[in-house]
Amino acid sequence: GWLKTVGGLRKTKLIGRAKLSAQLLLGFSVYNLIRLGSLSGWWRGSHV
């Protein structure tokens, strides 16, 4: 759900498998950083 709403993967503007794969990898990486931050306590998701 997060990747579609915030990560921009609901309707992508990129053409090509390599570009879409890079966008997906970037989206997963950002989501993992946010998850790690909220688990460790330095990021609260309430102000997002």
N, C-alpha and C positions, 0 to 999 in steps of 0.2 A: 503494500500500500504506500509506503513512504517513497519508494522510488518512482511511483507513478505521479504522486501529487507534488512532492518537493523536488525529487531528482530529475524531473522533466522527461520521464520515459512514457508518459501517456500517449503523446503524439510527437515522435522525434522528427527533427528537421534534417537529419543526416541521411545520406545515401551511401550504401556500401556496408558490407559485413564488418570490415576492419574498423571503420569509424564508429559504427554502432557498438561494437565490442569494446572499444576504448571508452565510449560514453558510459556503458554499463559498468565497466571496471572502476571508473571514476566515481560513479554513483554508489557502488558498493563500498568503496574505500571511505568516502565521506560518511556514509551511514555507520560504518564500523567505528570511525573516530568519534562520532557523536554518541554511539552506544557505550564505548569505553569511557568517554568523559562523564557520562551520566552515572555509570557504575562506580567510578572512582570518586565522584562527588564534585569535580571541578566544573561541571556543566549541568545546569538545571534546564530541562526541556520546557519548563513552564513559560519562559519568556521568548520562545521561538514563534 
